[in-house]
């Protein structure tokens, strides 16, 4: 049971990290678009 809980917790952390990484990537793309627009 304890193992299951910790693996679920790890899975949630991994998903949050993936979502965060995607958000950062999107932000970087937007920044790049803005930069290209300015230049």
C-alpha positions in Angstrom: 0.0 0.0 0.0 2.8 2.4 0.9 4.6 1.5 -2.3 1.5 2.2 -4.3 1.1 5.6 -2.6 4.6 6.7 -3.3 4.5 5.6 -6.9 1.3 7.5 -7.4 2.9 10.5 -5.8 5.9 10.1 -8.1 3.6 9.9 -11.1 1.8 13.1 -10.1 5.2 14.9 -9.6 6.2 13.6 -13.1 3.0 14.9 -14.6 3.3 18.3 -12.9 6.9 18.5 -14.2 5.8 17.7 -17.7 3.0 20.3 -17.6 5.5 22.8 -16.2 8.0 22.0 -18.9 5.4 22.4 -21.6 4.4 25.8 -20.1 8.0 26.9 -20.1 8.4 25.7 -23.7 5.3 27.7 -24.7 6.6 30.8 -22.9 9.9 30.4 -24.7 8.2 30.1 -28.1 6.1 33.2 -27.4 9.2 35.1 -26.4 10.9 33.9 -29.5 8.0 35.1 -31.7 8.1 38.5 -29.9 11.8 38.7 -30.5 11.4 37.9 -34.2 8.7 40.5 -34.5 10.9 43.2 -32.9 13.9 42.3 -35.1 
